[in-house]
Amino acid sequence: MSAGVGSPDRILPHLLVLAIRLGLPSHEPPEIVPHLRTAKIALTYNPKGQTLTASTPTAESIFTG
């Protein structure tokens, strides 16, 4: 079965890159999501553009395709 449009399979592999680009204090996957939640940073996946965007003042975005 293939991964769905907004499935974690499409997002999780890119969290490390996003954490680095955002300058997060930890680059360990189990610590990234809680940090995003605490900082109230939402992630938006755009399947058409194949991008993952963080709701930060700079709207940091990475290509996932």
C-alpha positions in Angstrom: 0.0 0.0 0.0 1.4 3.4 -0.9 1.7 6.3 1.5 -1.2 8.8 1.5 -0.9 12.4 0.6 -0.4 13.8 4.1 1.0 10.6 5.6 3.9 10.7 8.1 5.9 8.6 5.5 6.2 11.7 3.4 7.0 14.1 6.2 9.1 12.3 8.8 12.2 11.7 6.5 12.4 15.5 6.1 12.2 16.5 9.7 15.9 16.5 10.3 16.6 18.9 7.4 13.8 21.2 8.6 15.2 21.1 12.2 18.6 22.2 10.9 17.1 24.9 8.7 15.0 26.2 11.7 18.0 26.1 14.0 16.3 23.8 16.5 18.5 22.8 19.5 18.1 19.1 18.9 18.3 17.1 15.6 17.2 13.9 17.1 13.8 12.8 15.5 12.1 11.9 18.8 12.9 15.4 20.1 12.0 17.4 17.0 8.2 17.0 17.2 7.8 17.9 20.9 10.0 21.0 20.2 7.7 22.0 17.3 4.7 21.5 19.5 6.1 23.6 22.4 7.1 26.4 20.0 3.7 26.2 18.3 5.2 25.6 14.9 2.8 24.0 12.5 3.9 22.0 9.5 2.0 22.2 6.2 2.6 19.6 3.5 1.8 20.7 -0.1 1.5 17.5 -2.2 1.2 19.4 -5.5 4.4 21.4 -4.9 6.0 18.6 -2.8 7.0 21.1 -0.1 6.9 21.1 3.7 6.5 24.5 5.2 6.9 25.6 8.9 4.7 28.3 10.3 7.6 30.5 11.3 8.1 34.2 10.5 10.3 33.2 7.6 7.9 30.4 6.5 10.9 28.0 6.1 10.1 25.6 3.3 11.8 22.5 2.0 11.3 20.4 -1.1 10.3 16.8 -0.3 10.1 15.3 -3.8 
